[in-house]
């Protein structure tokens, strides 16, 4: 899983750098399209070399019979991934038809920064799927508790990143793109909530896959595609390129609510951890820390804010010894014994 997380991080960094470059060179929509194409090609060959060198399991020998079995069993996973990709990216195509290239550049400047954070939910998601599957085969009660714990941890991570982006996101965007991209700041502030909801939906999707309800996931993502296209058409026409960000946030929020409802009906329910009420105090400390350093370098603001947030999670016992024990047990595959 560490290798998967590593390649996810590398892909986000490569695409972010190439998008910035294409915007500066004035390559427009085609530059953005080529960014994702080249990025995926580079990551594919990098991953192939890594896995072949370390595991000797990848080759180009053709075995049609094995293909049929794998494609048949994996079809819901492929289709869900395809629908998810369409849902996340269809707005760029719609923007190209309804807005000018300048507006697309502003939108992509904000989107590229948010996409560099995708490795966090992807890394967690890649680690959770085998853990959920293993626990599901052993104890439904343990699976429900693990689900509740992971939602709590996602809240802790997402709250810090979301509030941090609202505090210093504009400075980071100006640092990378320059003052000319100030119009992208409001879009960045909206898209960070899309990232937050993605974090929750990916944990829930992993749980659905683990309990063998992948067909339900496909239906949900198909519905999300339709809703997102409709909302993009309405919101882009009314609000411009920031309307596309609104459409993504609303659609992803609906996805989270639907997935939570489906899991609730499957007796996998999130039990609120009331210690999270103290999270508001932790966030307040982080905000005050960053505000006190607002005239400093943005890197110092980020480091100080992160340090204050992490330390006060323990001081205010939002994250305690039980959470540490549970995470260790999850890593050691001993969750059912906790």
PyMOL commands that set and color helices and strands:
alter all, ss='L'
color gray80, all
select helices_A, chain A and resi 2-24+28-55+64-98+101-115+118-136+140-177+179-210+214-239+241-265+274-292+298-315+321-331+335-337
alter helices_A, ss='H'
color red, helices_A
deselect
rebuild
show_as cartoon
